[in-house]
């Protein structure tokens, strides 16, 4: 399971890097999408350590919240960051009239970076066990 967790974490990092590049290029809608997917793949990396996965994004988010945030393995405030990223990603991808702001997109990227860093640290700590 550690190999799958590492692979998913690499995907999360790749999405995070693309989000920053897209942001710098002024592609805010795409940057929001990539920031969300960095968060999503970070969560899936943690779930891989248990051999868990879900077909729907909502299943991943719900399980991660219940088993990793509510149990305080990860900070409680991550739930709000994850929820906001999901909502903004949906708006960016599906709302024809959604206009992403620079500040909102910057916050999404900061959230993705925070979650990526916490997950990377967690996975490395689990490897030590």
C-alpha positions as CSV (number, residue, x, y, z in Angstrom):
1,X,0.0,0.0,0.0
2,X,2.9,2.4,0.6
3,X,3.8,2.4,-3.1
4,X,0.2,3.4,-4.0
5,X,0.2,6.1,-1.4
6,X,3.4,7.5,-2.7
7,X,2.1,7.4,-6.3
8,X,-1.0,9.3,-5.3
9,X,1.1,11.8,-3.3
10,X,3.2,12.3,-6.5
11,X,0.0,13.0,-8.4
12,X,-1.0,15.5,-5.7
13,X,2.3,17.3,-6.0
14,X,2.1,17.4,-9.8
15,X,-1.4,18.9,-9.6
16,X,-0.2,21.4,-7.0
17,X,2.7,22.4,-9.3
18,X,0.3,22.8,-12.2
19,X,-2.0,24.9,-10.1
20,X,0.8,27.3,-9.3
21,X,1.8,27.5,-12.9
22,X,-1.8,28.0,-14.1
23,X,-2.2,30.7,-11.5
24,X,0.9,32.5,-12.6
25,X,-0.3,32.3,-16.2
26,X,-3.6,33.9,-15.2
27,X,-5.7,30.7,-15.8
28,X,-7.5,31.0,-12.5
29,X,-10.4,28.6,-13.3
30,X,-7.9,25.8,-14.2
31,X,-5.7,26.6,-11.2
32,X,-8.7,26.1,-8.9
33,X,-9.3,22.7,-10.6
34,X,-5.7,21.6,-10.2
35,X,-5.6,22.8,-6.5
36,X,-8.7,20.7,-5.8
37,X,-7.3,17.7,-7.4
38,X,-4.1,18.1,-5.4
39,X,-6.2,17.9,-2.3
40,X,-8.2,15.0,-3.6
41,X,-5.1,12.9,-4.5
42,X,-3.6,13.8,-1.1
43,X,-6.6,12.4,0.7
44,X,-6.6,9.3,-1.6
45,X,-2.9,8.8,-0.7
46,X,-3.8,8.5,3.0
47,X,-6.6,6.2,2.2
48,X,-4.3,4.0,0.2
49,X,-2.4,3.1,3.4
50,X,-5.6,1.4,4.5
51,X,-6.4,-0.1,1.1
52,X,-9.5,2.2,0.9
53,X,-10.9,4.0,-2.1
54,X,-14.3,5.2,-3.3
55,X,-15.8,5.7,-6.7
56,X,-17.2,9.2,-5.8
57,X,-15.3,12.2,-4.6
58,X,-17.9,12.6,-1.9
59,X,-17.0,9.1,-0.6
60,X,-13.3,10.0,-0.3
61,X,-14.1,13.3,1.4
62,X,-16.6,11.8,3.8
63,X,-14.3,8.9,4.8
64,X,-11.3,11.2,5.2
65,X,-13.3,13.5,7.4
66,X,-14.7,10.8,9.5
67,X,-11.5,8.8,10.0
68,X,-8.8,11.4,9.9
69,X,-10.2,14.8,10.7
70,X,-12.8,14.0,13.3
71,X,-10.3,11.7,15.0
72,X,-7.8,14.7,15.0
73,X,-5.2,12.8,13.1
74,X,-5.3,15.9,10.9
75,X,-6.4,19.4,12.1
76,X,-10.1,20.0,12.4
77,X,-10.0,23.1,10.2
78,X,-9.0,21.0,7.2
79,X,-12.6,20.0,6.7
80,X,-13.6,23.6,5.9
81,X,-10.7,23.9,3.5
82,X,-11.6,20.7,1.7
83,X,-15.3,21.6,1.5
84,X,-14.5,25.0,0.1
85,X,-12.1,23.6,-2.5
86,X,-14.7,21.1,-3.6
87,X,-17.3,23.8,-4.0
88,X,-15.0,26.1,-5.9
89,X,-13.8,23.3,-8.2
90,X,-17.5,22.4,-9.0
91,X,-18.2,26.1,-9.7
92,X,-15.0,26.5,-11.8
93,X,-15.8,23.4,-13.8
94,X,-19.6,23.5,-14.2
95,X,-20.9,27.0,-13.7
96,X,-20.9,28.9,-17.0
97,X,-21.0,32.2,-15.2
98,X,-18.4,31.6,-12.4
99,X,-15.5,34.0,-12.4
100,X,-12.6,33.0,-10.3
101,X,-10.9,35.7,-8.3
102,X,-7.2,36.0,-7.8
103,X,-7.6,36.0,-4.0
104,X,-9.9,33.0,-3.9
105,X,-7.6,31.0,-6.2
106,X,-4.5,32.0,-4.1
107,X,-6.4,30.6,-1.0
108,X,-7.2,27.4,-2.8
109,X,-3.5,26.9,-3.7
110,X,-2.5,27.7,-0.2
111,X,-5.0,25.1,1.1
112,X,-3.7,22.5,-1.3
113,X,-0.1,23.2,-0.3
114,X,-1.0,22.9,3.4
115,X,-2.9,19.6,2.9
116,X,-0.2,18.2,0.7
117,X,2.5,19.0,3.3
118,X,0.5,17.5,6.2
119,X,-0.2,14.4,4.2
120,X,3.4,14.0,3.1
121,X,4.5,14.2,6.7
122,X,1.8,11.7,7.8
123,X,2.7,9.2,5.1
124,X,6.4,9.5,5.9
125,X,5.6,8.9,9.6
126,X,3.6,5.8,8.8
127,X,6.5,4.5,6.8
128,X,8.7,4.7,9.9
129,X,6.3,2.3,11.8
